[in-house]
Amino acid sequence: MDDLPGLSFDFIVTVCAEAGAACPVFSGGGKVVHAPFDDPPRLAEGAGSEEEALAHYRRVRDEIRAFVERLPGALTG
């Protein structure tokens, strides 16, 4: 990751399964919050059709959207 000089972070949200073990270090500080989500490409590997594969992406997209909508209150309260 490129250095982001002059920026500081309150929170860093990691979402992939590997992020818990291989999350980069952010020099701007911040609390790391891990929110694991299923990996759509892995789920879609065995799909029988494009529509079946897209269903995995859509479900995870909707889960991420719901997480983001709850995020401000979850982090501050």
C-alpha positions as a printed Julia matrix, in Angstrom:
77×3 Matrix{Float64}:
   0.0     0.0     0.0
   1.27    3.47   -0.81
   2.01    5.71    2.11
  -0.67    8.31    2.79
   1.3    11.17    4.33
  -0.61   13.56    6.5
  -3.69   11.36    6.8
  -4.86    9.8    10.01
  -7.6     7.26   10.5
 -10.04    6.73   13.33
 -10.96    3.24   12.12
  -9.71    0.81    9.49
 -12.26   -1.8     8.42
 -10.92   -5.05    6.97
 -13.36   -7.35    5.21
 -11.5   -10.28    3.66
 -10.74  -13.43    5.61
  -6.98  -13.06    5.13
  -7.05   -9.47    6.44
  -7.09  -10.6    10.05
  -3.68  -12.22    9.62
  -2.16  -10.08    6.88
  -3.58   -6.62    7.4
  -1.14   -3.89    6.42
   0.1    -1.52    9.09
  -1.33    1.96    8.77
   1.04    4.65    9.96
  -1.89    7.02   10.46
  -3.09    5.04   13.44
  -6.67    4.01   13.94
  -8.48    1.07   15.43
  -8.7    -1.97   13.15
 -12.19   -3.47   12.97
 -12.52   -6.81   11.19
 -15.85   -7.54    9.51
 -15.6   -10.86    7.68
 -17.75  -11.43    4.62
 -17.99  -14.46    2.37
 -15.81  -14.38   -0.77
 -18.18  -14.13   -3.76
 -15.72  -15.46   -6.38
 -15.13  -18.56   -4.29
 -18.85  -19.06   -3.74
 -19.6   -18.57   -7.44
 -17.06  -21.14   -8.62
 -19.58  -23.97   -8.66
 -22.5   -21.95   -9.99
 -24.51  -23.55  -12.76
 -25.39  -20.26  -14.43
 -24.42  -16.62  -14.5
 -27.56  -15.73  -12.55
 -26.71  -18.28   -9.85
 -23.19  -16.85   -9.61
 -24.48  -13.28   -9.41
 -26.74  -14.24   -6.52
 -23.63  -14.74   -4.36
 -22.25  -11.33   -5.29
 -25.59   -9.66   -4.64
 -25.99  -11.28   -1.23
 -22.53  -10.23   -0.09
 -23.08   -6.73   -1.54
 -26.28   -6.43    0.48
 -24.54   -7.66    3.65
 -21.77   -5.07    3.17
 -24.36   -2.34    2.59
 -26.18   -3.25    5.8
 -22.87   -3.31    7.7
 -21.9     0.14    6.41
 -25.32    1.55    7.31
 -24.9     0.3    10.9
 -21.23    1.24   11.11
 -21.32    4.77   12.55
 -23.46    3.78   15.52
 -21.57    0.54   16.07
 -18.22    2.32   16.26
 -19.26    5.21   18.49
 -21.75    3.62   20.83
